[in-house]
């Protein structure tokens, strides 16, 4: 009996000794884990504008991506407003160092592709055919240069599809929140009932037109009349036309004939958030921004009317937000960036972004078939989607330096006109001259840049929905 117990004890001691030795030698499963070096993470940075819907959308995507990809760590670095952001990205591209991915307006894509500052995202992130077939037309036309794709889009509503309205002001005036304005007369009628005066002084605007992206409404209202602001054959701007004059005169008259806006009031965004205007020509992405930043204010969105008559208006989306990868991103950082961008452009990634930024995804399947746009946060865009299907959707571009044209030429001149520093006719002549001079300089600098062809009558059949 004693011998048996002793034998068992010796066997147990032997097992313990061997196990301990193996553990220290890395021979057991647990020992192997302990001996393995910690997995190194490839760290990449994404720059975006410090705009709540973008910051929160990227945060949603990055949290899920980082959790499911332990070998990569993505950090988001929000940057100041759009001009400062674009300026910082231009400097980064020149110096060859900075973030691994930029969130940039669509107006900069061609500008940066032509001199070779970006690297193609096809075929590693998406193929050219996938974008052409599965994305909205503008995302292909804008991002497709030299048979390659150079950017992917984040959710973003069409730019000048309608107006943002203060629901409480409409209720106060006994006006219903309708889906769309049937014509200009109805829009002006709303504006007149909403405007408030103290004597002759406008103290609350009825309809604001003071946003730096507003020239896109001007372009669309030219086309609404059957006019053209760009000659596809001559590759020149043509703004000294009857249609352009009528469009600009209308916006001028908002200040001086109809007295629904005033240059003494703040720009449209600040006027809306300070209760100093009731309606504004504004991008619908303002709604999720205002919901988080100004929760006490109650805004909605109404589609704009056509410039004349009761026909359906056209609208475009030139200034989309996109993500690009600089040329200097290489090696493991490039692999990690490609991995992240593939997730961002997936349906899962887009829905995560959409939860914080209810705009239009570039993915057709989501826009046309997902319940998000029927019963979810994106349902306010249902009339926009119906208009897209009906053929009212356009894309004004791409121009190589559309960013400069919009913010340095079009809007400053129009703003000067509204301040009575220049007449409507002189403004049109000046904008046409400066736009063509800018285009000529750019073409001389980049002679191989693709031509700009605008599909005024709708997208070619190859992009049919």
C-alpha positions as CSV (number, residue, x, y, z in Angstrom):
1,X,0.0,0.0,0.0
2,X,2.8,2.4,1.0
3,X,4.7,1.5,-2.1
4,X,1.7,2.2,-4.3
5,X,1.2,5.6,-2.7
6,X,4.9,6.4,-3.1
7,X,4.8,5.4,-6.8
8,X,1.8,7.6,-7.5
9,X,3.5,10.5,-5.7
10,X,6.7,10.1,-7.7
11,X,4.7,9.9,-11.0
12,X,2.8,13.2,-10.1
13,X,6.1,14.9,-9.2
14,X,7.6,13.7,-12.5
15,X,4.6,15.1,-14.5
16,X,4.8,18.4,-12.6
17,X,8.6,18.6,-13.3
18,X,8.2,17.9,-17.0
19,X,5.3,20.3,-17.4
20,X,7.2,23.0,-15.7
21,X,10.3,22.4,-17.8
22,X,8.2,22.4,-21.0
23,X,6.5,25.6,-20.0
24,X,9.8,27.5,-19.5
25,X,11.1,26.0,-22.7
26,X,8.0,27.1,-24.6
27,X,7.0,23.5,-25.2
28,X,3.3,23.7,-24.1
29,X,0.6,25.5,-25.9
30,X,0.4,28.1,-23.1
31,X,4.2,28.4,-23.1
32,X,4.1,29.1,-26.8
33,X,1.7,31.9,-26.4
34,X,3.8,33.4,-23.6
35,X,6.9,33.3,-25.8
36,X,5.3,34.9,-28.9
37,X,6.2,38.5,-29.5
38,X,3.4,41.0,-29.3
39,X,1.8,41.6,-32.7
40,X,2.8,44.9,-34.2
41,X,0.1,47.2,-35.4
42,X,0.4,49.3,-38.5
43,X,-0.9,52.8,-37.6
44,X,-2.6,55.0,-40.1
45,X,-4.2,58.4,-39.9
46,X,-7.4,59.8,-41.6
47,X,-8.0,63.5,-42.0
48,X,-11.5,64.8,-42.2
49,X,-13.2,68.1,-41.7
50,X,-14.2,68.9,-38.1
51,X,-17.9,68.7,-39.0
52,X,-20.0,66.5,-36.7
53,X,-21.7,64.3,-39.3
54,X,-18.3,63.5,-40.8
55,X,-16.5,63.0,-37.5
56,X,-19.2,60.8,-36.0
57,X,-19.6,58.8,-39.2
58,X,-15.8,58.1,-39.4
59,X,-15.8,57.3,-35.7
60,X,-18.5,54.6,-36.2
61,X,-16.6,53.0,-39.1
62,X,-13.2,53.2,-37.4
63,X,-14.3,51.7,-34.1
64,X,-15.7,48.6,-35.8
65,X,-12.7,48.3,-38.2
66,X,-10.1,48.5,-35.4
67,X,-12.0,46.0,-33.3
68,X,-12.0,43.5,-36.2
69,X,-8.5,44.2,-37.5
70,X,-6.0,43.9,-34.6
71,X,-3.1,44.4,-37.0
72,X,-4.2,47.9,-37.9
73,X,-4.9,51.0,-35.8
74,X,-6.8,53.8,-37.6
75,X,-6.8,57.2,-35.9
76,X,-9.1,60.0,-37.0
77,X,-7.8,63.6,-36.9
78,X,-10.5,66.2,-37.6
79,X,-9.3,69.4,-39.1
80,X,-10.6,73.0,-39.2
81,X,-13.1,74.2,-41.9
82,X,-13.0,73.3,-45.5
83,X,-10.6,75.9,-46.9
84,X,-8.1,75.2,-44.1
85,X,-8.5,71.5,-44.6
86,X,-7.9,71.6,-48.3
87,X,-4.9,74.0,-47.8
88,X,-3.3,71.6,-45.3
89,X,-3.8,68.6,-47.7
90,X,-2.2,70.6,-50.5
91,X,0.8,71.3,-48.3
92,X,1.0,67.6,-47.3
93,X,1.0,66.4,-50.9
94,X,3.8,68.9,-51.7
95,X,5.9,67.8,-48.8
96,X,5.3,64.1,-49.2
97,X,4.2,63.5,-45.6
98,X,1.0,63.6,-43.7
99,X,-2.1,61.5,-43.2
100,X,-2.6,58.2,-45.1
101,X,-6.1,59.1,-46.2
102,X,-7.7,62.5,-46.9
103,X,-11.4,63.3,-46.9
104,X,-11.6,65.9,-49.6
105,X,-14.3,67.7,-51.7
106,X,-14.9,66.2,-55.1
107,X,-13.7,69.5,-56.6
108,X,-10.1,68.7,-55.7
109,X,-9.8,65.1,-57.2
110,X,-8.9,66.0,-60.8
111,X,-6.7,68.8,-59.5
112,X,-4.6,66.3,-57.5
113,X,-4.7,63.4,-59.9
114,X,-3.3,65.3,-62.9
115,X,0.1,66.2,-61.4
116,X,0.4,62.7,-59.9
117,X,-0.2,63.5,-56.2
118,X,-2.6,60.6,-55.6
119,X,-2.4,56.9,-56.2
120,X,-5.2,54.9,-57.8
121,X,-7.6,52.9,-55.6
122,X,-8.3,50.5,-58.4
123,X,-8.1,47.6,-58.5
124,X,-7.0,47.1,-54.8
125,X,-9.9,48.9,-53.2
126,X,-12.5,48.8,-56.0
127,X,-12.3,47.9,-59.6
128,X,-13.3,50.4,-62.3
129,X,-16.1,48.2,-63.4
130,X,-17.5,47.9,-59.9
131,X,-17.7,51.7,-59.6
132,X,-19.3,52.1,-63.0
133,X,-21.9,49.5,-62.4
134,X,-22.6,49.7,-58.6
135,X,-22.0,53.4,-57.7
136,X,-24.0,56.5,-58.6
137,X,-22.9,58.1,-61.9
138,X,-21.2,61.1,-60.5
139,X,-18.9,58.9,-58.4
140,X,-17.7,57.2,-61.6
141,X,-17.5,60.4,-63.7
142,X,-15.7,62.3,-61.0
143,X,-13.3,59.6,-59.8
144,X,-12.6,57.9,-63.1
145,X,-9.5,59.3,-64.9
146,X,-7.2,57.4,-67.3
147,X,-9.2,54.2,-66.8
148,X,-8.6,54.1,-63.0
149,X,-10.5,55.1,-59.9
150,X,-8.9,57.7,-57.7
151,X,-11.3,58.2,-54.8
152,X,-14.2,56.6,-53.0
153,X,-17.2,58.6,-51.6
154,X,-18.7,58.9,-48.2
155,X,-22.4,59.4,-47.7
156,X,-23.4,63.0,-48.6
157,X,-26.7,64.5,-49.8
158,X,-26.9,66.1,-53.3
159,X,-25.7,69.7,-53.0
160,X,-28.4,72.0,-54.4
161,X,-31.5,69.9,-54.4
162,X,-33.6,72.0,-52.1
163,X,-34.0,74.3,-49.1
164,X,-33.6,74.0,-45.4
165,X,-36.6,75.4,-43.5
166,X,-37.3,76.3,-39.9
167,X,-40.4,74.2,-39.0
168,X,-41.4,76.3,-36.1
169,X,-41.4,79.4,-38.2
170,X,-43.6,77.7,-40.8
171,X,-46.0,76.6,-38.2
172,X,-46.1,80.1,-36.7
173,X,-47.0,81.5,-40.2
174,X,-49.6,78.7,-40.8
175,X,-47.5,77.2,-43.6
176,X,-47.3,73.4,-44.1
177,X,-44.0,71.6,-44.4
178,X,-44.5,70.2,-47.9
179,X,-42.3,67.7,-49.8
180,X,-41.4,70.1,-52.6
181,X,-42.2,73.6,-54.0
182,X,-44.2,73.3,-57.1
183,X,-43.0,76.6,-58.6
184,X,-41.2,79.8,-57.9
185,X,-44.4,81.7,-57.1
186,X,-45.1,79.2,-54.2
187,X,-41.5,79.5,-52.9
188,X,-41.7,83.3,-53.0
189,X,-45.1,83.3,-51.3
190,X,-43.6,81.2,-48.4
191,X,-40.7,83.6,-48.2
192,X,-42.9,86.7,-48.0
193,X,-45.1,85.2,-45.2
194,X,-42.0,84.2,-43.2
195,X,-40.0,87.5,-43.5
196,X,-40.2,89.9,-40.6
197,X,-39.5,93.6,-40.6
198,X,-39.1,96.5,-38.2
199,X,-40.2,99.4,-40.4
200,X,-38.3,98.9,-43.6
201,X,-35.5,96.9,-42.0
202,X,-35.5,93.1,-42.5
203,X,-34.9,91.5,-39.1
204,X,-35.7,87.9,-40.0
205,X,-35.1,86.7,-43.5
206,X,-37.7,84.8,-45.4
207,X,-35.3,83.2,-47.9
208,X,-31.5,83.3,-47.6
209,X,-29.0,83.0,-50.5
210,X,-25.7,83.5,-48.8
211,X,-23.8,80.2,-48.8
212,X,-20.5,79.7,-50.6
213,X,-21.8,76.6,-52.4
214,X,-24.9,78.6,-53.7
215,X,-23.4,79.1,-57.3
216,X,-24.4,75.5,-57.9
217,X,-28.0,76.6,-57.7
218,X,-27.1,79.3,-60.2
219,X,-25.8,76.7,-62.6
220,X,-28.8,74.5,-62.3
221,X,-31.2,77.4,-62.8
222,X,-29.4,78.2,-66.1
223,X,-29.9,74.6,-67.3
224,X,-33.5,74.6,-66.1
225,X,-34.2,77.3,-68.7
226,X,-32.5,75.3,-71.4
227,X,-29.3,77.3,-71.2
228,X,-25.7,76.3,-71.0
229,X,-22.9,77.7,-68.8
230,X,-20.1,75.6,-70.3
231,X,-19.5,74.9,-74.0
232,X,-18.4,71.3,-74.3
233,X,-17.0,71.8,-77.8
234,X,-15.1,75.1,-77.2
235,X,-14.2,74.0,-73.6
236,X,-15.1,77.5,-72.3
237,X,-17.6,79.1,-69.9
238,X,-20.5,81.0,-71.3
239,X,-22.2,83.1,-68.7
240,X,-23.2,86.2,-70.7
241,X,-26.5,84.6,-71.8
242,X,-30.2,85.5,-71.3
243,X,-30.6,82.4,-69.1
244,X,-27.6,83.2,-66.9
245,X,-28.8,86.8,-66.5
246,X,-32.3,85.7,-65.5
247,X,-30.9,83.3,-62.9
248,X,-28.5,85.8,-61.3
249,X,-31.1,88.5,-61.4
250,X,-33.5,86.3,-59.5
251,X,-31.0,85.8,-56.7
252,X,-30.2,89.6,-56.7
253,X,-33.9,90.4,-56.5
254,X,-34.2,88.3,-53.3
255,X,-32.3,91.2,-51.6
256,X,-33.7,94.3,-53.4
257,X,-37.0,93.5,-55.1
258,X,-38.6,90.8,-52.9
259,X,-36.6,91.9,-49.8
260,X,-36.5,88.4,-48.4
261,X,-32.7,88.5,-47.6
262,X,-30.3,91.2,-46.6
263,X,-26.5,91.6,-46.7
264,X,-26.8,92.9,-43.2
265,X,-27.9,89.4,-42.1
266,X,-25.3,86.6,-41.5
267,X,-24.5,83.9,-44.0
268,X,-27.2,81.3,-44.5
269,X,-25.9,78.8,-42.0
270,X,-25.5,81.3,-39.2
271,X,-28.8,83.0,-40.1
272,X,-30.6,79.6,-39.7
273,X,-28.9,78.7,-36.5
274,X,-29.4,82.2,-35.0
275,X,-33.1,82.3,-35.9
276,X,-32.4,85.1,-38.3
277,X,-33.9,83.5,-41.4
278,X,-36.7,81.0,-41.9
279,X,-35.6,79.3,-45.2
280,X,-32.2,79.0,-47.0
281,X,-30.8,77.6,-50.1
282,X,-28.7,75.1,-48.3
283,X,-27.2,71.6,-48.6
284,X,-29.5,69.0,-46.9
285,X,-26.5,67.6,-45.0
286,X,-27.1,70.6,-42.7
287,X,-30.0,68.7,-41.1
288,X,-28.0,66.0,-39.2
289,X,-25.4,68.6,-38.4
290,X,-28.1,70.9,-36.9
291,X,-29.7,68.0,-35.1
292,X,-26.6,67.4,-33.1
293,X,-25.2,70.9,-32.8
294,X,-28.5,72.8,-32.4
295,X,-31.0,70.3,-30.8
296,X,-33.4,73.1,-29.7
297,X,-34.0,74.2,-33.3
298,X,-36.4,72.3,-35.6
299,X,-35.4,72.1,-39.2
300,X,-36.7,70.2,-42.2
301,X,-36.0,70.0,-46.0
302,X,-38.1,71.0,-49.0
303,X,-37.1,70.3,-52.6
304,X,-36.6,73.4,-54.7
305,X,-38.9,74.3,-57.6
306,X,-37.8,74.6,-61.2
307,X,-36.7,78.0,-62.4
308,X,-39.8,78.5,-64.5
309,X,-43.1,76.7,-64.9
310,X,-44.2,73.5,-63.1
311,X,-41.7,71.2,-64.7
312,X,-39.4,69.0,-62.5
313,X,-36.1,70.9,-61.6
314,X,-32.7,69.5,-62.3
315,X,-30.1,69.3,-59.5
316,X,-26.5,68.3,-59.2
317,X,-23.9,67.1,-56.8
318,X,-20.5,68.6,-57.7
319,X,-19.0,69.0,-54.3
320,X,-19.3,65.5,-53.0
321,X,-17.0,64.3,-50.1
322,X,-14.5,61.6,-51.0
323,X,-11.5,59.8,-49.6
324,X,-8.2,59.6,-51.4
325,X,-4.8,58.1,-50.8
326,X,-1.7,60.2,-51.3
327,X,1.1,59.0,-53.5
328,X,3.6,58.9,-50.6
329,X,1.7,56.2,-48.7
330,X,3.6,52.9,-49.3
331,X,4.5,49.6,-47.8
332,X,2.6,48.3,-44.8
333,X,0.9,51.7,-44.4
334,X,-0.5,51.3,-47.9
335,X,-1.7,47.8,-47.2
336,X,-3.4,49.0,-44.0
337,X,-5.0,52.0,-45.8
338,X,-6.3,49.8,-48.6
339,X,-7.8,47.4,-46.1
340,X,-9.6,50.3,-44.3
341,X,-10.9,51.9,-47.5
342,X,-12.3,48.5,-48.7
343,X,-14.2,48.4,-45.4
344,X,-15.4,52.0,-45.7
345,X,-16.8,51.5,-49.2
346,X,-18.6,48.2,-48.3
347,X,-22.3,48.2,-47.5
348,X,-21.5,47.6,-43.8
349,X,-19.0,50.5,-43.7
350,X,-21.5,52.8,-45.5
351,X,-24.4,51.9,-43.1
352,X,-22.1,52.6,-40.1
353,X,-21.3,56.0,-41.6
354,X,-24.9,56.7,-42.5
355,X,-26.0,56.2,-38.9
356,X,-24.3,59.5,-38.1
357,X,-24.6,61.2,-41.4
358,X,-27.9,60.6,-43.2
359,X,-26.9,61.4,-46.8
360,X,-26.8,59.5,-50.0
361,X,-24.4,56.6,-50.1
362,X,-22.6,56.2,-53.4
363,X,-23.8,52.6,-53.5
364,X,-26.8,52.2,-55.7
365,X,-28.1,49.1,-54.0
366,X,-28.3,50.9,-50.6
367,X,-29.9,54.0,-52.1
368,X,-32.5,52.2,-54.1
369,X,-33.2,49.1,-52.1
370,X,-32.3,49.5,-48.4
371,X,-34.9,50.2,-45.7
372,X,-32.6,52.9,-44.4
373,X,-34.1,55.3,-47.0
374,X,-37.6,54.0,-46.6
375,X,-38.2,53.8,-42.8
376,X,-34.8,54.8,-41.4
377,X,-32.9,58.0,-40.9
378,X,-32.6,58.5,-44.6
379,X,-36.3,58.6,-45.3
380,X,-36.3,62.4,-45.6
381,X,-34.3,61.9,-48.9
382,X,-37.1,59.7,-50.4
383,X,-38.3,62.5,-52.7
384,X,-34.7,63.1,-53.8
385,X,-34.2,59.4,-54.7
386,X,-37.5,59.5,-56.6
387,X,-36.2,62.5,-58.6
388,X,-32.9,60.7,-59.3
389,X,-34.9,57.8,-60.7
390,X,-37.0,60.2,-62.7
391,X,-33.9,61.6,-64.5
392,X,-33.5,65.0,-62.8
393,X,-30.0,64.2,-61.5
394,X,-27.0,65.9,-63.1
395,X,-23.3,66.4,-62.5
396,X,-21.6,69.8,-63.2
397,X,-18.1,68.8,-63.9
398,X,-15.5,67.6,-63.3
399,X,-13.3,70.7,-63.7
400,X,-9.6,70.4,-62.9
401,X,-9.7,73.2,-60.4
402,X,-13.4,73.5,-59.6
403,X,-12.5,74.3,-56.0
404,X,-10.8,77.5,-57.0
405,X,-13.5,78.3,-59.5
406,X,-16.3,77.9,-56.9
407,X,-14.8,79.6,-53.8
408,X,-12.3,82.1,-55.4
409,X,-14.3,83.2,-58.4
410,X,-18.0,82.4,-58.5
411,X,-19.0,83.1,-54.9
412,X,-16.9,86.2,-54.3
413,X,-18.2,87.9,-57.4
414,X,-21.8,87.0,-56.7
415,X,-21.5,88.2,-53.2
416,X,-20.0,91.5,-54.4
417,X,-23.1,91.8,-56.7
418,X,-25.5,91.3,-53.8
419,X,-23.6,94.0,-52.0
420,X,-24.1,96.4,-55.0
421,X,-20.4,96.6,-55.6
422,X,-20.9,95.4,-59.2
423,X,-24.0,95.1,-61.5
424,X,-25.6,91.8,-62.6
425,X,-24.3,92.3,-66.2
426,X,-20.8,93.2,-65.0
427,X,-20.8,90.3,-62.6
428,X,-21.6,87.8,-65.4
429,X,-18.9,89.2,-67.6
430,X,-16.3,89.2,-64.9
431,X,-17.1,85.7,-63.8
432,X,-17.0,84.4,-67.4
433,X,-13.6,86.1,-68.0
434,X,-12.0,84.9,-64.7
435,X,-13.3,81.4,-65.1
436,X,-12.0,81.1,-68.6
437,X,-8.6,82.6,-67.6
438,X,-8.4,80.1,-64.7
439,X,-9.3,77.2,-67.0
440,X,-6.7,78.4,-69.6
441,X,-3.9,78.6,-66.9
442,X,-4.8,75.1,-65.7
443,X,-4.9,73.6,-69.1
444,X,-1.5,75.2,-70.0
445,X,-0.1,73.7,-66.8
446,X,-1.7,70.3,-67.3
447,X,-2.2,69.8,-71.1
448,X,-3.0,66.2,-70.7
449,X,-5.9,66.8,-68.3
450,X,-9.2,65.2,-69.5
451,X,-11.8,67.4,-71.2
452,X,-14.8,68.5,-69.2
453,X,-18.0,67.1,-70.8
454,X,-21.3,68.0,-69.0
455,X,-24.3,65.9,-69.7
456,X,-27.0,68.6,-69.7
457,X,-29.8,66.4,-70.8
458,X,-29.0,63.6,-68.3
459,X,-26.5,60.8,-68.0
460,X,-25.8,58.5,-70.9
461,X,-27.7,55.2,-71.1
462,X,-24.7,53.3,-69.8
463,X,-25.5,54.8,-66.4
464,X,-29.2,54.0,-66.4
465,X,-30.6,53.0,-63.0
